[in-house]
Amino acid sequence: MTPEPAVSPTRRQLLGGLLAAGAVVSGSQFTDGADAPPSPVAAPGQVVDSPPVLQNPSSTGVTVVWAVSAPSTGWVEYGATADKLDRRAVAPAFGLLPFSERFISARLDGLEPGKTIHYRAVTRPVTFRGAYKIEPGEAVAGPVYTFTPPDPAAVRASFAVINDTHEQTPTLKELTAKLAADPADFTIWNGDVFNDIRTDDQVVAQVLRPAGAAYAANRPVLFTSGNHDVRGVAARGLSRAISPWAEHGALGRSFTVRHGPLAVVGLDTGEDKPDHHPAWGGLAAFEPYRVAQAAWLAAALKRPEIASAPFVVVFCHIPLWGLPGDNPGDTLEGYASYCRHAQTLWHPALAAANVQLLVCGHTHKHRYDAPAEGRPYGQLVGGGPKLDRATLIRGVATGEKLTVTASDLAGKELGAWTFDARKV
């Protein structure tokens, strides 16, 4: 990311961006993005194919990802007010600025904890006729949004959790509407966004404009990977839409965020069968990946900003604990109801750190496992993906209490739990 003075677009550019974004957000162009045809050549003013999606938030930065419908470059303009977007974020790699026919991203750094900024994504279509014949088009500036970085000194923090949406448009419509009506500081999408990943258009439809919604343009979304999110011929390209946490290198789907009294931790349980299962064709290496995360987790929980948090909530897709008779996921028969391998590796660090709550998905059936002997933290499992089984989990932390609720999409509360602050 290189901060530069912003380039002010013309009135025509601004109108083009507003029209393009409006088509996406309203759903007038895409009601079910999974069925939308590809657009190799964009119509004027429609090169932007999604609202921006905020990811990887920290107290000093955030990543902005958006979709385009034709070969383009792009950047983000941001500043203290909507009328003063005097900084520019671009994302060069090895001397080259972004150029993609589907995904653009940029990292905003140098922000101040808790201090709101205004930003907009700017897209410029480019016709690439040859090495020395590159023809840039007219820049299209999108609407201005706001973002407030996490603040470790905040007195209150909130989160919302969705999981196992599995490309179900009716469920996504309900969930994104509820998130918009009552936004949390951040949303955790706790795995199984997909059934399996086959095309870039499918990724755009599910991650960047689910059910046509601008669901993460002002409040960031934190993704944990589900077992279905690593399946399919195009799964290895998912990082263009779900940006890795660059500071964690090969473990870039694991994360920590501190906001006020709350620290959240994300982990990747991987697949629901052993690596040597014939279904993977020799292409799976999730067992050493979980081992590496165990070392990362133990160190992450000891970092000052996490160790000092009154509340720590951990998110992963597959539960670490099952019910009697459940499949542990380490045999060739069936598939995991819980991940015994991850449990063995990660539980010691979770217990030693006095983590209060583990939030999971995967089983498509809501339940809560209260702390028990040998497991001092609770485990909350979300439902989904059908409308009658989906859940929305919410949490609010103050200095003294963490309150977590789970509700179905009709608004019925399924349970509420309160946790005291840790001894730190």
N, C-alpha and C positions, 0 to 999 in steps of 0.2 A: 504494500500500500504506500502510495506516494501522495502526500497532501500537496495540492496545487490550487492556485486561484480558480474559482469557478468561472465557467463560460456561461454568460446569460443567454438563454435561448430567445428566439423571437416569439412574437405573439402567436404566429402560425405554428411554431414548434410546440408551444404550450398547449394550444388547442388540440393539436394532433395527439399529444400524449394523453390529454384528458379523455378524448374520444376513445382512444385505444384502451385505456384502463377501464373506462366506464363500460365498454362492451364486455370485458372480462368479469368485472365485479358484479354487474347486474345480472349476469347469466343470460343476457339476450343472445349472445353468440354461442355460449357453451353451457348447456344445462347438465350434460353428463360428459365431462371431458374425456372419459375413457373411450368414448365412441367418436370423438372429434377427428376429422381427417387431417392429415398433415398439410401444411401450407408452405411449399418450397419457395414461393414468391409471395411476399406480403403485399397486401393492398395498401395504398397510401394511408398513413396514419394508423396502421394496424400491425406494425412490426413488433410491438410489445404484446406478449402473449400471456402474461400473468401479472398480478400485483407483486410488489416486492415481498419477500419472506425474510424476516429477521431471524438469524441463527447465531449460535456460539457467543452469547452475550458475556461480557465481563464488566467490571467496574470502569474500564477505560475504553471499551470497544465493542463492536458488533459486526457481524458479516451480513451483507445484503445479497440475496440471490433472487434472480427473476428469469423468466423465460422469454425468448424471442421466437419469431416465426420465419425468420430469414437470416442469412449470414450477416452478422452485426458485430460491432464493438460496443462498449458501454462504460459508464462510470457513475459515481454517486456524488451529488453536490449536497453539502450540508453546512449548517451554521446555527447560530443561537436563536434566530427568528426565521419565520417563513420568508421575510423580505430581505434577508441577509444570508444567503447560502454561499458564503465566501470561501469555503474549503471544498476541495475535490479529492475523492478517493478513486484511484485507479489500481489495477492489479497486474503489473507487468510480470512476466516470467521469462528469465533469460533474455531480457531485452525486448521482448515482444509484448504488446498490449493484447487484451482479450480479443478473440475472434472466434465466434461460434455461431452455428445455425440454430442452437436451441437453448443454451444456458449461459448466463453472464453472472458474475459475482464480483464483489469488491469488499474489502475490509476497512471499516472506519476505526481508526485508532486515535489516541490522544484525547479521549473524552474524559469528562469529570464525573465521578460517582454521584448518582442522584440528580444530575443536572440535565434537563431535557434539551434535546437538539431537534431541529427540523431537517428533513432530508427529502431528496427525490432521486429516483433512478433516471438516467438519461441514456438513450439507446440511439446509436447511429448505424443504419444499414450500410453495408459495404459490398460492392460488387468486385469480386476478385477475379479479374480476367487473366492475370498472369503475374509473374514475379515482379515485373516493372509496369504493370497496368492495373492499379488498385484504385477504384473509384468510390470515395466515401459519399454517402447520401446526406440528407438533411437530418440533423439530430431531433429526436423526439423526447421531450421531457415529460415525465409522468407527474401525477399529483404529489403534493407535499404531504408527508406524514411526520409523525413525531416518534421519538424513542427516548426513554429515560434509562440510563445504565443502572444496573444493580448497585446498591449502596450498602456496604457492610454496616454503616451507622444508622440505617433506617430502623424505625421502631416497630414496623409491621412488614410482613411478607406474605404473599399469597401465591398459590399455584393451582392449576387445574390439570387433570390427567384424562386423556382418552387413550383407547387401546383397541387393537383387533378390529379395525374398521374394514379391512379386507375389500376395499374398493366398492363398498355399499353406499351408493349415492343417497338414498333416503336417510340413512344413519348419519352420513356426513353433513347433510343439510341441517338436520336437527342439532347435531353437536356444534357445528360452526355458528349457528344462530344463537345457541345458548352461550357460547364463548363471547360472541359479540355483545350480547345483552348484558353480560356480567363478566367483564374481562378480568383475568388474574394477572399478576405481575409477569408470569410466564406460564406457558402450556407445555406439558410433557406429553409427547406422542409416544406411548410406551409399547411400540413394536407392532408388527404385522399391519403396516400400511397397505401392503400388497397381498395378492395371492401368489404370484410370481412375476418377475420383471422381464418383459419381452421387448418393449420399445421405449424410446425417449418420449414419445407423445403420451404414453401411459404414465411415465414418471412426472411429466409436467402436470397432467390432469390430477394426479393424486397428491403430490407434494406441494406444488406451487399454486394451484387453484382448486382445491378440493370442493366439489359441488359449486364451483364458480365463486368461492368466497375469498375475500381479502382477509384471511383469518389471522395473519401474523405480520401485518404491515406496521403496526404500532407496538405490539407486545411480542416478544420473541417466542419461538417454539424450540424445544429441546427434544431431539429424537433419540430414542434408544432403539436398537435394531432387534427385530423379531426374526424367528426362523424362516418365515415366508419372505422376508426382505432380503435374504441372501440367495434366493432361488431364482432361476431363470437365466436365459442367455444374456440378458442385458444387466444383470445384477451388479457386475463389476463397474458399471458406469454410474451407479447411484450417487457417488460422491460429488458429481457435478451439480446435483440438486440438493443433496444433504451434505453440507460442507463439513469435512472432518475438523476436529479441534486440533489445529496445526501444532500447538505446543506439546501434544502428546504423541506425535510421530506415528508409529505403526499402531498405536492404541488410540487413534483419533476418533473412535466412536465411544470412548469413555470420557467422562467429564466431571468437573466439580464447578459449582457456582455458589457463591456466598451473597446473600441479600438479607440485610437486617439480621434478625435472630436465627435465620434459617440457612442451612447449608444443604444443597442437593447434590447427589452423586449419581451418575449414570453408568451402567455396566452393560456389556453385550454378552448374553448367554449363548449366542450362536444357534446352531441347529439342534433339532430334537432327537437325533439319533447319533450313534458313535461314528467317528470319522471313517472307520473301515466298513461302514454299511455299503452294500453294493449300489444303493440309490445314488450315491455321490460320484460314482465313476472315478474314484481316486482323486477327486478335486477338493476334498475337505481337510482342513487343518484347524478345527475349532478347539481341540483339546490343548495343544500348546498355546493357543491364543488365550484360553481361560487361565492357564498357568501364569502367563505374562501379566494378565490383568490382576492376579492375586498380589503380585509384588507391587504393582502400581497402586492398587487399592490400599494396601497397608501403609505405603508412603503418603498417599493423598490424605488419608484420614488424620495423619500427624502434622500436616501443614498447618501453620498458625491460624490461617483464616478459616480452616475447617475445624481444627481442634478446639477453637474458642467459641464455636457456635453453640448456643443453647439447644438447638434442635438439628438433627441430621436425619434426612429422609433419603433412602436409596431406591433407585428405580432400575429394574431389569425386566425383560419380557417374560421369560419362563420362571415360574416360582422356584425358589430354592428348597421349599419344603412341600411335601405331598401329604395326602391323606392315606390311611392304611390301605394297602393293596395297589396304590398308584404306581405307574410305570416310571422308573427313575431315569430313563433315557440313555442308559449305558449298555443296553443289550440289543441284539439284532431283532428281537420281537417287538412289534408295535412301535410306539413313539412316546416321548416323554410327557408325563403330566407334571413332572418337576425335574430339575436338573441336579442330580446327586453329585455329579462331578464338580459343578460350580459351588454347590453347598459345601463340599469338603474343603475346597480351596479358599472360599471367601468368608465363610462363617467366622473363623477365628478372629479376623480383623474387625468384622462388624460387631461381634460381641465385646471385644476388648475396647472398642471405641464408644460403647454405650449408645449405639445407634438406636433410635426409637422405633423406626418403621421402615419396612421394606414393601414397596408397591410393585405389583407384577400384573401380568395378563395371561394370555395363552390358552387358558382352559375354557374360555367363553362362558364362564359361570362365576358370578360374583361370590366371594366368601371372605371372611376375616378370620384369621388364626391369631388368637390372643397370645401374648408372651407366655412361654411355658418353661419348665425346667429344661435347661440346656439350650434354650433359645430365648434370650432376654428381650427381644424386639418382636413387635407384631408383624404379621404379613397380611397385606390387603391385596386381594385379587379382583381385577375388574372383569366386566362381562363383555358382550359383543359377539358377533358383528351385527346381528339383526336388530331391528328397532325394538323388539320386545325383550331383548337381552342385553342391549348396550347400557353402559353406565357412564356417568360423569362424576369423577372424584374431585373434590376440592379440599384444599388445606389453607388454613390461616394461622400464622405464627405471630405471637407477640412475645414480649420478654419473658413471660411466665408460663404460657400455655400454647400448645399446638392443638388445634381442633381440625379434625378431618371428617368429611362426610362423603357418602356415596349415594347417588340418586339414579333412578332410571330416567328414561327420556320423557316420561310423562310427568316428571317432577316429584315422584314418590321417593321419600328418603328411605334408603335401604339400611342405613346404619350411620352412627356418629360415634367418634372416639376422641378422647382427650388425652394428651400426653404432657407430662411435666418436663421442665427443663432438665437437661443433663447436668451432672456434676462435672464441671470442667476446671 
